[in-house]
Amino acid sequence: MIKVDVSHAIQKIDFEGYAKKIEEINRAIDEKTGAGSDFLGWANYPETYDKEEFARIQKAGDFIQKNCEALVVCGIGGSYLGARAAIEALNGLLPTNKVKILFFGNTFDPDYGGQILDYLKGKKFAINVISKSGTTTETSVGFRLVKELLEEQVGKEEASRYIFATTDKAKGALIELAKKYGYERFVLPDDVGGRYSVFTAVGLLPMAAAGIDIQAFLDGAKEGMKEYDTPTLNEAYKYAVARHALYVSGKSVEMFVTYKLQLVQLGEWWKQLYGESEGKDGKGLLPDSATFTTDLHSLGQFVQEGSKVLFETILNVEEPARDVAIPHDEDNLDGLNYLEGKTMDYVNKKAYEGTLDAHVSSGKVPNLVISVTKMDAFHLGKLLYFFMRACAMSAYLNGVNPFNQPGVEIYKKNMFHLLGKPGF
């Protein structure tokens, strides 16, 4: 259901030359002996997840669907990107589910903050605040704002029924707040980092509130876990090796390309996963993303004829969830009657095929193609696990720890100093 095609990579990928490394790294992942191994809980989470908590997540999702017009997810980075990517990928950009899922606590933008509060005034809404420590600044500011509004509208005691906290199991400011006011709590496991957390309550609760089949999502991830945990070249490791080979050959940018607008946020999740996992010690590909054909009208010229710094990784969804036929027009002033009766998916596929040939044959831009049968909860779960497993392999091939992010802390220290935070 997920296949990696390297026939458009321009250069030959020496997969056999990586065989020993693949075996060693796969063993290090399984036995948790590599750098950052304390954060490998995601690797078997689709099988070992807490079934009791999962049932509570489903119950909370049902409660939100029955009682709320909106859910505000307060989180930043891995605490929201996976959920947002999954919800948009599966429900589309104009979803028909009752509950509108809003994402806040991921920015200090005052205009967006004001719009969120204006939108929520007079509405029945719930909050899912997600933070391991409970002190993440963007998230804590956002949570304060929406919590205050919720409490003003329904009272402090009633508000506690509509606030769900996803945080550390035993410690931190958020768990203390949740205990004090009786918020229902879900756990971000100690051995799962934020960008690998979409299969935990971090991703599952917002998805459940959005009406997504989270059991099918985890079932897909479980199939991916079984398929991609091998000491030999599987599809996930094939992708990891191909991108590493292109990197060491001189490419410095990987452009993740989709042909579906509802996958834009999947590209954002992918960028964090790979950028934060690999960008260390002066190493790593810069992860970029684009949506074609839309971005062909802005970036297409650079990709075709610009500096040869990048390769493309195309996510090809073979079967659309729906399709639309192009009608006949009597005037035909746009000259499109030659497409009469053909579908938008047919046209989209031909645009993909034509662009692939243009970028590879004429532009000399290497392309990797990842094909997934369709985009439903099961296939998406498997696909996200595919990317996580490939990311761990790829980072270890680069000789870096896939699970830490020391560089992220530098901006925070500077910001705290400028804001006058005590101790900074």
C-alpha positions as CSV (number, residue, x, y, z in Angstrom):
1,M,0.0,0.0,0.0
2,I,3.0,2.3,0.4
3,K,5.7,2.0,-2.3
4,V,8.9,4.0,-2.9
5,D,10.0,4.6,-6.5
6,V,13.6,5.7,-6.9
7,S,13.7,5.3,-10.7
8,H,13.6,9.1,-11.1
9,A,16.5,9.8,-8.7
10,I,18.8,10.3,-11.7
11,Q,21.8,8.8,-9.8
12,K,21.9,5.1,-9.0
13,I,21.3,4.4,-5.3
14,D,23.7,1.7,-3.9
15,F,21.2,0.0,-1.6
16,E,23.5,-3.0,-1.2
17,G,26.2,-0.8,0.2
18,Y,23.9,0.2,3.0
19,A,22.8,-3.3,4.0
20,K,25.2,-3.6,7.0
21,K,24.3,-0.1,8.3
22,I,20.6,-0.8,8.0
23,E,20.9,-4.0,10.0
24,E,23.0,-2.2,12.7
25,I,20.7,0.8,13.0
26,N,17.5,-1.4,13.0
27,R,19.0,-3.4,15.9
28,A,19.9,-0.2,17.7
29,I,16.3,1.0,17.4
30,D,14.8,-2.3,18.5
31,E,17.3,-2.8,21.4
32,K,17.3,1.0,22.3
33,T,21.1,1.3,22.2
34,G,21.5,4.3,19.9
35,A,21.7,8.0,20.8
36,G,18.5,9.3,22.3
37,S,17.1,5.8,22.9
38,D,15.1,7.0,25.9
39,F,12.7,8.5,23.3
40,L,12.0,5.4,21.3
41,G,8.6,4.7,22.9
42,W,6.8,5.6,19.6
43,A,8.4,2.7,17.8
44,N,6.1,0.0,19.3
45,Y,3.4,2.4,20.7
46,P,0.8,1.3,18.1
47,E,0.9,-2.1,19.9
48,T,1.6,-1.2,23.5
49,Y,-0.7,1.8,23.9
50,D,-2.8,2.1,27.1
51,K,-6.1,0.5,26.1
52,E,-7.9,2.0,29.1
53,E,-6.7,5.5,28.2
54,F,-7.7,4.9,24.6
55,A,-11.3,4.1,25.7
56,R,-11.3,7.4,27.7
57,I,-10.1,9.3,24.6
58,Q,-12.9,7.9,22.6
59,K,-15.4,8.8,25.3
60,A,-14.0,12.3,25.6
61,G,-14.2,12.7,21.8
62,D,-17.9,11.6,21.9
63,F,-18.6,14.1,24.7
64,I,-17.0,16.9,22.7
65,Q,-19.0,16.0,19.5
66,K,-22.3,15.9,21.4
67,N,-21.9,19.0,23.5
68,C,-19.6,21.5,21.7
69,E,-19.4,23.6,18.6
70,A,-15.6,23.8,18.7
71,L,-12.5,22.3,20.3
72,V,-9.5,24.6,20.8
73,V,-6.3,22.6,20.8
74,C,-3.6,24.5,22.6
75,G,-0.2,23.2,21.7
76,I,2.9,24.0,19.6
77,G,5.2,22.0,17.4
78,G,4.6,18.3,17.9
79,S,1.8,19.0,20.3
80,Y,-0.5,20.1,17.4
81,L,1.1,19.5,14.0
82,G,0.3,15.8,13.8
83,A,-3.3,16.2,14.9
84,R,-3.8,19.1,12.5
85,A,-2.2,17.2,9.6
86,A,-4.3,14.2,10.2
87,I,-7.6,16.1,10.6
88,E,-7.1,18.1,7.4
89,A,-5.8,15.1,5.4
90,L,-8.9,13.0,6.3
91,N,-11.7,15.6,6.7
92,G,-10.5,18.1,4.1
93,L,-10.4,21.9,4.2
94,L,-14.2,22.3,4.3
95,P,-15.2,19.6,6.8
96,T,-18.7,18.6,7.4
97,N,-18.3,17.3,11.0
98,K,-20.1,19.2,13.7
99,V,-17.2,20.3,15.8
100,K,-14.8,22.9,14.4
101,I,-11.2,22.1,15.5
102,L,-9.2,25.3,16.2
103,F,-5.5,25.4,16.9
104,F,-4.1,28.0,19.2
105,G,-1.2,28.3,21.6
106,N,1.1,27.9,18.6
107,T,1.9,31.6,18.1
108,F,2.1,35.0,19.7
109,D,0.3,36.7,16.7
110,P,-2.1,39.1,18.4
111,D,-4.4,39.3,15.3
112,Y,-4.9,35.6,15.2
113,G,-5.4,35.5,19.0
114,G,-8.1,38.2,18.8
115,Q,-9.9,36.4,16.0
116,I,-9.9,33.1,18.0
117,L,-11.4,34.8,21.0
118,D,-14.0,36.7,18.8
119,Y,-15.0,33.5,17.1
120,L,-15.5,31.6,20.4
121,K,-17.6,34.3,22.1
122,G,-21.1,32.9,22.7
123,K,-20.2,29.4,21.5
124,K,-20.0,26.2,23.4
125,F,-16.4,25.0,23.2
126,A,-13.9,22.7,24.8
127,I,-10.2,23.0,25.3
128,N,-7.5,20.4,24.9
129,V,-4.2,21.9,26.3
130,I,-1.1,19.9,25.4
131,S,2.2,20.5,27.1
132,K,4.7,18.1,28.7
133,S,5.9,20.7,31.2
134,G,2.9,22.9,31.3
135,T,5.1,26.0,30.9
136,T,5.6,26.2,27.1
137,T,5.2,29.9,26.6
138,E,3.1,30.1,23.4
139,T,0.8,27.3,24.7
140,S,0.4,28.7,28.2
141,V,-0.5,32.2,26.9
142,G,-3.1,30.8,24.5
143,F,-4.5,28.5,27.2
144,R,-4.8,31.4,29.6
145,L,-6.8,33.4,27.1
146,V,-9.3,30.7,26.1
147,K,-9.6,29.3,29.6
148,E,-10.6,32.8,30.9
149,L,-13.2,33.1,28.1
150,L,-14.6,29.7,28.8
151,E,-14.9,30.4,32.6
152,E,-16.5,33.7,31.9
153,Q,-19.1,32.0,29.7
154,V,-20.0,29.0,31.8
155,G,-18.4,29.5,35.2
156,K,-15.3,28.0,36.7
157,E,-16.8,24.7,37.9
158,E,-18.6,23.9,34.7
159,A,-15.6,24.9,32.6
160,S,-13.5,22.2,34.2
161,R,-15.8,19.6,32.5
162,Y,-14.8,21.0,29.1
163,I,-11.0,21.2,29.7
164,F,-8.8,18.2,28.8
165,A,-5.1,18.2,29.7
166,T,-2.5,16.1,27.8
167,T,0.7,16.2,29.8
168,D,3.3,14.4,31.8
169,K,2.1,11.4,33.8
170,A,3.5,12.5,37.2
171,K,5.0,16.0,37.2
172,G,4.8,19.6,35.8
173,A,2.7,22.7,36.1
174,L,-0.1,21.5,33.9
175,I,-0.7,18.3,35.8
176,E,-0.9,20.3,39.1
177,L,-3.4,22.6,37.5
178,A,-5.4,19.7,36.2
179,K,-5.5,18.0,39.6
180,K,-6.5,21.3,41.3
181,Y,-9.5,22.0,39.1
182,G,-10.4,18.4,38.1
183,Y,-9.6,18.5,34.3
184,E,-9.6,15.1,32.7
185,R,-6.0,14.1,32.1
186,F,-4.3,12.2,29.3
187,V,-0.6,11.2,29.1
188,L,2.2,12.1,26.8
189,P,4.6,9.2,27.7
190,D,8.0,10.0,29.0
191,D,9.7,8.0,26.2
192,V,7.8,9.7,23.3
193,G,9.0,13.1,22.0
194,G,6.5,15.7,20.7
195,R,7.2,15.2,17.0
196,Y,6.7,11.5,17.4
197,S,3.6,11.8,19.5
198,V,0.7,11.7,17.0
199,F,-0.3,8.1,17.9
200,T,-0.7,9.1,21.6
201,A,-3.4,11.2,23.2
202,V,-1.7,14.3,21.7
203,G,-3.0,13.3,18.2
204,L,-5.8,11.0,19.1
205,L,-8.1,13.2,21.2
206,P,-8.4,16.1,18.6
207,M,-8.9,13.5,15.9
208,A,-11.6,11.7,17.9
209,A,-13.4,15.1,18.4
210,A,-13.2,15.6,14.7
211,G,-15.0,12.3,14.1
212,I,-12.1,10.3,12.8
213,D,-11.8,6.6,13.4
214,I,-8.8,6.6,15.7
215,Q,-8.9,2.8,16.0
216,A,-8.4,2.4,12.3
217,F,-5.6,5.0,12.5
218,L,-3.8,3.0,15.1
219,D,-4.4,-0.2,13.2
220,G,-2.6,1.3,10.2
221,A,0.3,2.4,12.4
222,K,0.5,-1.1,13.8
223,E,0.7,-2.6,10.3
224,G,3.5,-0.1,9.5
225,M,5.3,-1.1,12.7
226,K,5.3,-4.7,11.7
227,E,6.2,-4.0,8.1
228,Y,9.0,-1.5,8.7
229,D,10.7,-3.1,11.7
230,T,13.1,-5.3,9.7
231,P,16.9,-5.7,9.5
232,T,16.7,-5.5,5.8
233,L,15.7,-3.0,3.2
234,N,11.9,-2.3,3.6
235,E,10.1,0.6,2.0
236,A,10.7,3.0,4.9
237,Y,14.4,2.3,4.9
238,K,14.5,2.5,1.1
239,Y,13.3,6.1,1.5
240,A,15.8,6.8,4.2
241,V,18.7,5.4,2.2
242,A,17.7,7.2,-1.0
243,R,17.5,10.6,0.7
244,H,20.7,10.0,2.5
245,A,22.5,9.1,-0.8
246,L,21.2,12.2,-2.4
247,Y,22.3,14.3,0.6
248,V,25.9,12.9,0.6
249,S,26.0,13.5,-3.2
250,G,25.6,17.2,-2.6
251,K,21.9,18.0,-2.3
252,S,21.1,20.2,0.6
253,V,17.3,20.6,0.3
254,E,14.5,18.1,0.1
255,M,11.2,19.5,-1.2
256,F,8.2,17.4,-0.1
257,V,5.5,17.7,-2.8
258,T,1.9,16.8,-2.7
259,Y,-0.9,17.3,-5.3
260,K,-3.7,17.7,-2.7
261,L,-4.4,21.0,-0.9
262,Q,-5.7,19.1,2.2
263,L,-2.1,17.7,2.6
264,V,-0.5,21.1,3.2
265,Q,-0.4,20.5,7.0
266,L,1.0,17.0,6.4
267,G,4.0,18.8,4.8
268,E,4.3,21.0,7.9
269,W,4.3,17.9,10.2
270,W,6.9,16.3,7.9
271,K,9.1,19.4,8.0
272,Q,9.2,19.4,11.8
273,L,9.8,15.6,12.0
274,Y,12.8,15.8,9.7
275,G,14.1,19.3,10.4
276,E,14.2,18.9,14.2
277,S,15.4,15.3,14.0
278,E,18.3,15.8,11.6
279,G,19.3,19.5,11.7
280,K,22.3,19.1,14.1
281,D,26.1,19.3,14.2
282,G,26.1,21.3,10.9
283,K,24.4,18.4,9.1
284,G,21.1,17.6,7.6
285,L,18.8,18.3,4.6
286,L,16.7,21.5,4.8
287,P,13.1,20.1,4.6
288,D,10.9,22.2,2.4
289,S,7.3,21.6,1.1
290,A,5.2,22.6,-1.8
291,T,1.7,21.8,-3.2
292,F,1.4,21.2,-6.9
293,T,0.1,22.3,-9.3
294,T,-0.6,25.4,-7.1
295,D,3.0,26.1,-6.3
296,L,4.2,25.4,-9.9
297,H,2.9,28.9,-10.6
298,S,5.3,30.3,-8.0
299,L,8.2,27.9,-7.4
300,G,8.0,25.9,-10.6
301,Q,10.5,28.2,-12.4
302,F,13.1,27.7,-9.7
303,V,12.7,24.0,-9.5
304,Q,12.9,23.7,-13.3
305,E,15.8,26.0,-14.0
306,G,17.2,27.3,-10.7
307,S,20.3,26.3,-8.8
308,K,20.5,22.5,-8.3
309,V,20.4,22.4,-4.6
310,L,17.3,20.3,-4.1
311,F,15.6,17.0,-4.9
312,E,11.8,16.4,-4.7
313,T,10.0,13.7,-2.7
314,I,6.5,13.4,-4.2
315,L,3.6,11.9,-2.1
316,N,1.3,10.3,-4.7
317,V,-2.2,9.4,-3.4
318,E,-3.5,6.9,-6.0
319,E,-7.2,6.9,-5.2
320,P,-9.0,10.2,-4.3
321,A,-11.8,10.1,-1.8
322,R,-14.0,11.8,-4.3
323,D,-13.8,13.1,-7.8
324,V,-15.5,15.7,-10.0
325,A,-16.2,15.5,-13.8
326,I,-15.5,18.5,-16.0
327,P,-18.7,19.6,-17.8
328,H,-19.4,20.7,-21.4
329,D,-19.6,24.4,-22.0
330,E,-21.4,25.6,-25.1
331,D,-19.3,28.7,-25.6
332,N,-16.0,27.0,-25.0
333,L,-14.2,30.3,-24.8
334,D,-11.7,28.8,-22.4
335,G,-11.0,26.0,-25.0
336,L,-11.5,23.3,-22.4
337,N,-14.1,21.2,-24.1
338,Y,-11.4,18.7,-25.0
339,L,-11.5,17.8,-21.2
340,E,-15.3,17.3,-21.2
341,G,-16.2,14.2,-19.2
342,K,-12.7,13.8,-17.8
343,T,-12.3,14.1,-14.0
344,M,-10.3,16.5,-11.9
345,D,-8.3,13.5,-10.6
346,Y,-7.5,12.5,-14.2
347,V,-6.2,16.0,-14.9
348,N,-4.3,16.1,-11.6
349,K,-2.6,12.8,-12.4
350,K,-1.5,14.0,-15.9
351,A,-0.2,17.2,-14.3
352,Y,1.8,15.1,-11.9
353,E,3.2,12.8,-14.7
354,G,4.1,15.8,-16.9
355,T,5.7,17.7,-14.1
356,L,7.7,14.7,-13.0
357,D,9.1,14.2,-16.5
358,A,9.9,17.9,-16.9
359,H,11.7,18.2,-13.6
360,V,13.7,15.0,-14.1
361,S,14.4,14.9,-17.8
362,S,14.8,18.6,-18.6
363,G,15.4,20.1,-15.1
364,K,17.8,17.4,-13.9
365,V,16.1,17.4,-10.5
366,P,16.1,14.0,-8.8
367,N,12.7,12.8,-7.7
368,L,11.6,10.2,-5.2
369,V,8.0,9.1,-5.4
370,I,6.1,7.6,-2.4
371,S,2.8,6.2,-3.5
372,V,0.0,5.4,-1.0
373,T,-3.2,3.7,-2.2
374,K,-5.6,6.2,-0.6
375,M,-6.0,8.6,2.2
376,D,-8.2,7.2,4.9
377,A,-7.5,6.7,8.7
378,F,-5.8,3.3,8.2
379,H,-3.5,4.3,5.4
380,L,-2.6,7.6,7.1
381,G,-1.7,5.8,10.3
382,K,0.6,3.5,8.3
383,L,2.1,6.5,6.3
384,L,2.9,8.5,9.4
385,Y,4.6,5.5,11.0
386,F,6.5,5.0,7.7
387,F,7.9,8.5,7.9
388,M,8.9,8.2,11.6
389,R,10.7,4.9,11.1
390,A,12.5,6.3,8.0
391,C,13.4,9.5,9.9
392,A,15.1,7.5,12.7
393,M,17.0,5.5,10.2
394,S,18.0,8.6,8.2
395,A,19.2,10.6,11.2
396,Y,21.3,7.7,12.5
397,L,22.8,7.3,9.0
398,N,23.8,11.0,9.4
399,G,25.4,10.2,12.8
400,V,23.0,12.4,14.8
401,N,20.6,11.9,17.6
402,P,17.1,11.8,16.1
403,F,15.3,12.6,19.3
404,N,16.8,15.8,20.8
405,Q,16.6,19.4,19.8
406,P,19.2,21.4,21.7
407,G,19.2,24.3,19.2
408,V,15.5,25.1,19.9
409,E,16.3,26.3,23.4
410,I,18.5,29.2,22.4
411,Y,15.8,31.4,21.1
412,K,13.7,30.8,24.2
413,K,16.5,32.0,26.5
414,N,16.9,35.2,24.5
415,M,13.2,35.8,24.4
416,F,12.8,35.2,28.2
417,H,15.7,37.6,28.8
418,L,14.0,40.3,26.7
419,L,10.7,39.7,28.4
420,G,12.2,40.1,31.8
421,K,11.5,36.5,33.0
422,P,13.0,36.0,36.4
423,G,16.3,34.1,36.2
424,F,17.0,35.1,32.6
